[in-house]
Amino acid sequence: MPPAYVKPYVKRNKTDAADAEAIAEAVTRPTMRFVSVKSAEQQAALMLHRTRELLVRQRTMLASSLRAHLAEFGIIAPQGIHRVEKLAVEVHSPAVPPLARDALMVLVDELASLWERIDVLEAQIVAQHRADEVSRRLASIPGVGPITAMAIVSTVPDPSMFRSGREFAAWLGLTPKSHSSGGKDRLGRISKRGDRYIRHLLYVGAGNAIRFAKARAAGGEAWIRALQERRPPKVVIIALANKMARIAWALMMRGESFRPPAVAAA
């Protein structure tokens, strides 16, 4: 059981006896939610994702540091992690003093090493994706790639623990907070509860699906365009990420692959 759901049943002071009594009381609640038990293989697959996520953060930190230091000497590059290669070449520019060049080469070497390690981890994740039938079906959703598909499969071993796709999206923190009282419904920003890693992957995938016309047409271009006319860009991305999460749950439950709206209607 999630600790946050057990805490309300702790009566007063926090002791082992009070915690045990609270757990015994919480487990009897008919609406209590339980954490699904993962296998050793699923835990190992998630370790690949967690390690990759850490290395990507470190790569971003090194790239930002390299950009900031070179900007002091008037050397800049366009945005994007892949544009850092241009900066790595500019380290040997005559505008960079020798002492600074020695320090910056340490960052460049670390970036190159991190890039190689990330590529190795991503290759392992893609190999797992190709061997997993559920992951391949999830990757048929526009905006969902091998990394996102394998992250969902490894994190959600039993999709039946969610009653609906909306409950799965709410578990990922992609639904608005409710501040309703006195019969008035007030919905705020998304809750951002649940698995931050999968939520981030779906957000990035939704942004790419909106950006590219082919994926936008497969995901329902008319729906996306209608939403863009009345909502800000980031709200549209969140809405599409929510929709992708619901579709992913439906595909896992039904054992089907994604079908574009036009094909499904036919």
HUSUL-V679533 format. One record per run of one state. SS is the DSSP state (2 for helix, 1 for strand, 0 for the rest). FROM is the first residue (numbers start at 1). LEN is the number of residues. If there is no record, write none. Layout:
# HUSUL-V679533
ss=SS from=FROM len=LEN
ss=SS from=FROM len=LEN
This chain:
# HUSUL-V679533
ss=0 from=1 len=2
ss=2 from=3 len=5
ss=0 from=8 len=8
ss=2 from=16 len=11
ss=0 from=27 len=13
ss=2 from=40 len=32
ss=0 from=72 len=9
ss=2 from=81 len=10
ss=0 from=91 len=7
ss=2 from=98 len=34
ss=0 from=132 len=1
ss=2 from=133 len=6
ss=0 from=139 len=7
ss=2 from=146 len=10
ss=0 from=156 len=3
ss=2 from=159 len=3
ss=0 from=162 len=3
ss=2 from=165 len=7
ss=0 from=172 len=4
ss=1 from=176 len=3
ss=0 from=179 len=2
ss=1 from=181 len=1
ss=0 from=182 len=2
ss=1 from=184 len=1
ss=0 from=185 len=2
ss=1 from=187 len=4
ss=0 from=191 len=5
ss=2 from=196 len=16
ss=0 from=212 len=1
ss=2 from=213 len=18
ss=0 from=231 len=2
ss=2 from=233 len=22
ss=0 from=255 len=6
ss=2 from=261 len=5
ss=0 from=266 len=1
